[in-house]
Amino acid sequence: MSIKSLIINPGSTSTKIGVFEDETLLFEETLRHSTEEISRYASIIDQKDFRKEIILDFLKKKNCDIRSLDVIVGRGGLLKPIPGGTYAVSDALLADLKAGVQGQHASNLGGILAREIGDEIGVPSYIVDPVVVDELTDVARLSGMPELPRRSIFHALNQRAVARRFAKENGFAYEELNLIVIHMGGGVSVGAHQKGRIVDVNNILDGEGAFSPERAGTVPVGDLIKLCFSGKYTEKELYKKICGNGGFNGYLGTNSAQEVQKRAEAGDAQAALVLDAFYYQIAKDAGAMAAVLDGKVDQIILTGGIAYSPLTREKLYEKIGWIAPFTVYPGEDELLALAQGGLRVLRGEEAAKEY
């Protein structure tokens, strides 16, 4: 018997939804929200009823009876650090999404909306591999400063989805493999997947690892401290330099990897240098993750929007192709990844985790 799923992935100015029958997408839509609409609400949580009404109205237009759904899966938000997997939206998980225990973000609404709609029609609700998935080993957690342990915040959903996809397509269990997964989008995360656990990865939110189109990555700490006390910037302005206006934005005033590549090809020396440094830093991170895995790497997987670029694939293969064979899964299919997480639980392939 097939399983029908509603998938909810809220963003800051949109809510992306999809309806699946097993792993087949029946339809999807990105429901856009204008700045004026969003500005009416004092907080992210206050937007819940507004977004819910838009979702239900759209389903009606598609002649989708919500009572035909078997499960609702939402994007996981900024919860406490948790191991990866599919989690039932329990009362405790719901409370922490509403409270924003690690911050308020639109993704927090994913689990909240899933639970509310699921309860109304009597079906289970889940979240899958939120950005706060933390499976770091004890040794990876030490930063060198006791007050500042390393944290795991990254593209957990897509990293694990493409790792599982590679394993399935090649006749392995994910838990049998050692993989390096490189997600390249607005941020870049490089993860070491060891026998089903992501034992080390850079924190893409707070400044760690390679710079990216929008993020500064690792910067000289001493100089950053001096900048903090220079009186030139507020705390908010400095944080924006790390996350938002760093990387390509900082050097070239654009967050478009395609634009940077075009400029470099047209003879812009600064764009060419920044692009080379981008590949250089990603390769360094991948080399570090190879060391984490003791050199026993079965495959390197490139994913995210920038993985569509043939030049990117070529440059990274030149740098790190000696470590392990390459597989490329460009882009990210978050709706399918969320649907698959719910399906694994309903099919009995894995147990839902409790928060």
Salt bridges, closest charged atoms under 4 A:
ASP22 OD1 - ARG347 NH2 3.77
GLU23 OE2 - ARG347 NH1 3.53
GLU28 OE1 - LYS16 NZ 3.75
ASP49 OD1 - LYS48 NZ 2.60
ASP91 OD1 - ARG115 NH2 2.75
ASP96 OD2 - LYS80 NZ 3.53
GLU116 OE1 - LYS48 NZ 2.97
GLU116 OE2 - LYS52 NZ 2.87
ASP119 OD2 - ARG115 NE 2.71
GLU120 OE2 - LYS52 NZ 2.34
ASP129 OD1 - ARG160 NH1 3.60
ASP134 OD2 - ARG141 NH1 2.86
GLU135 OE1 - ARG160 NH2 2.77
GLU169 OE2 - ARG165 NE 2.91
ASP200 OD1 - ARG150 NH1 2.91
ASP206 OD2 - ARG151 NH2 2.17
GLU208 OE2 - ARG150 NE 2.83
GLU259 OE2 - ARG263 NE 3.16
GLU332 OE2 - HIS183 NE2 3.87
GLU334 OE2 - ARG75 NH1 3.16
GLU350 OE1 - ARG164 NH2 3.70
GLU350 OE1 - ARG344 NE 2.91
